[in-house]
Amino acid sequence: MQREQSNAEKALPPEEATAKAAILAECDRLTEAGITFVAVHFDGSGDEGVNEDVKCYATEDYAYEVSEVREANLSHLQEQFEALVPYGYENDCGGFGDVILNVKMRKITVEHNDRFEDYTTSTYEV
């Protein structure tokens, strides 16, 4: 019987592996600065996508648009975070989510949600 690989065991493409290593290398410096989460929010609709700037947080939990942003310049990590944004998130109705670094756990999570538009049409004769 063959065991299926977990997400953690699957090899990342080289560009994503490099980005992940660069982000995780910042954890000690972020911990010293009191930063607990670093995140990039992405949002796409109508076949257009937008990635927000890297933002830092000093909170117990991360919640987009709820957690208070902490001032820190991590613009040098913008490209690395964007490399982890799911490919094609802007297609169709568009998806949205966050790439989140939990500094304490040294763990990067990608939360991705797809939009779905439901509508009905009808035809009738007059």
Phi, psi and omega in degrees: 000129183263132181274136178280139180290142174280168178302323182292333183272342181288138181287136176277151171301152185308318181297319180289322178296319178296317179297315180299315180298318180296320180292312182295333179294342181272354188301318180298315179296320179294320178298316178299328180276358179081016181270132183254331179221146172230135185213154170234126177265138177235147182210132180223138174205149180061035180064027174232144180231148179225132172250129178282169177291156175298133179233147181248150182222148175236065185232165178290322180226156177258132173215120182302135180064007176245316181290143180280131181285137176254135181291122175195142181262103176240031181299336178292348178258002183305310182296324180293317177295317181295332178295339181264354176292133183301133179296135175080013181299339184271354184289154178058235181284347178090148176245173179208165178162200185219147166255118190237130171258118171270105188297315182299316181275348184054051184228134178253129180238139174248115177258119185231128178236137176261145174268149178222126177255128180244129177210159178238150176234154177217155176238148178207156180255143179256000000 
